[in-house]
Structures are given as structure tokens and as C-alpha cells.
């Protein structure tokens, strides 16, 4: 049986490549968060502006399993988001959900491009 020559170099190169993918994935998730947050804000009902201004994105998770969170800080956000019977002069219900659905193809493209090394 042969001995693999340069195993440590192969492992180093593999780990370097994986590290690059992980860093690019995190950067891609930042872009996804910015995209969806902006679209959600454009669809958000406005009364005082607090709900629209209360959107945030946060990158978390681990190095190997990063996640992006897109949310709202206003305690009443869920009620405005879910009230399909409300008549809003500006914006609409399901603003975050609609923004996410409308961004699906772009999200896939961002993640796909970010995974390239």
C-alpha cells in the first residue's frame, strides 16, 4: 500500500478553501439580509415610522453554520404584519414575508455566487 505524500499540504489547502467558503457565505448572508430588509421596509405600513425604522439584520450562528436574522424591534410588529384586514394608506400586511418571497431568486444567486472560490 502506498503512502500519501504531501497529506499535510493537501489538508492545509482544503482547510484554507473551506475557510474561504465560510467567509464568503457570511458575506453573502449579510447581502441577503440587506436585500430582504430593504424590500420589507418598502412594504411596511407607516404611521409614525417606528415600525419601518425598527427593521434589523443580524449575523450569527457558528463559523461552520452561519445564519442571518431579519426582524423588527417594535413589540407590535407581529400584529401589524399578520393583520390582513387592516387598511393601510401606506404599506401592507405580510411585508417581511412578501419581501422574502419576492427575493427568492436573488437570494439563491447571492448564496450560489458566494460559495464559489
C-alpha positions in Angstrom: 0.0 0.0 0.0 1.3 3.4 -1.0 1.9 6.3 1.4 0.2 9.6 0.6 2.9 12.2 0.1 2.0 15.8 1.0 -1.0 14.9 3.1 -0.5 17.8 5.4 -0.3 20.2 2.4 -3.5 18.8 0.9 -5.3 19.2 4.3 -4.0 22.7 4.7 -5.2 23.6 1.2 -8.6 22.0 1.9 -9.0 23.9 5.2 -8.0 27.1 3.5 -10.6 26.6 0.8 -13.3 25.8 3.4 -12.4 28.9 5.3 -12.8 31.0 2.2 -16.2 29.5 1.6 -17.3 30.1 5.1 -16.2 33.7 5.0 -17.9 34.2 1.6 -21.0 32.5 3.0 -21.2 35.0 5.9 -20.7 37.9 3.5 -23.4 36.5 1.3 -25.8 36.3 4.2 -25.1 40.0 5.0 -26.1 40.8 1.4 -29.2 38.7 1.7 -30.1 40.4 5.0 -29.7 43.9 3.4 -31.7 42.9 0.4 -34.7 41.5 2.3 -34.6 44.2 5.0 -34.8 46.9 2.3 -37.6 45.3 0.5 -39.5 44.7 3.7 -39.1 48.4 4.7 -40.5 49.5 1.4 -43.7 47.4 2.0 -44.0 48.3 5.7 -47.1 50.3 6.8 -46.2 53.7 8.1 -48.0 55.6 10.9 -45.2 57.1 13.0 -42.3 55.4 11.1 -41.2 53.4 14.2 -42.1 50.1 12.6 -40.3 50.8 9.3 -37.2 52.1 11.2 -37.2 49.1 13.5 -36.1 46.6 10.9 -32.7 45.0 11.7 -30.4 42.3 10.4 -28.1 40.2 12.5 -25.5 37.6 11.5 -24.9 34.8 14.0 -24.5 31.1 14.2 -21.2 29.4 14.2 -18.2 29.6 11.8 -19.4 26.5 10.0 -23.2 27.2 10.3 -23.8 31.0 9.9 -27.3 32.4 10.0 -28.9 35.7 9.1 -31.8 37.0 11.2 -34.0 39.7 9.7 -36.5 41.1 12.2 -38.3 44.1 13.8 -37.8 45.7 17.1 -41.3 47.2 17.6 -43.3 45.0 20.0 -46.4 45.4 17.9 -44.7 44.3 14.6 -46.3 40.9 14.6 -49.8 42.3 14.9 -49.3 44.7 12.0 -47.6 42.0 9.9 -50.4 39.5 10.5 -53.5 41.7 10.3 -54.8 41.0 6.8 -58.0 43.0 7.5 -56.2 46.3 8.3 -56.4 49.1 5.7 -53.0 50.8 5.5 -52.7 54.0 3.5 -49.1 53.1 3.0 -47.7 49.6 3.0 -49.3 46.2 3.6 -49.6 43.2 5.9 -47.1 40.4 5.5 -44.4 42.9 4.5 -41.5 40.8 5.7 -42.9 37.6 4.3 -43.6 39.2 0.9 -40.1 40.7 0.8 -38.6 37.3 1.4 -40.7 35.6 -1.2 -40.0 38.3 -3.8 -36.3 38.0 -3.2 -36.1 34.2 -3.5 -34.2 34.1 -6.9 -31.8 36.8 -5.9 -31.1 35.1 -2.6 -30.3 31.9 -4.4 -28.0 33.7 -6.8 -26.2 35.6 -3.9 -25.6 32.4 -2.0 -24.6 30.5 -5.1 -22.1 33.2 -6.1 -20.8 33.5 -2.6 -20.0 29.8 -2.4 -17.6 30.0 -5.4 -13.9 30.0 -4.6 
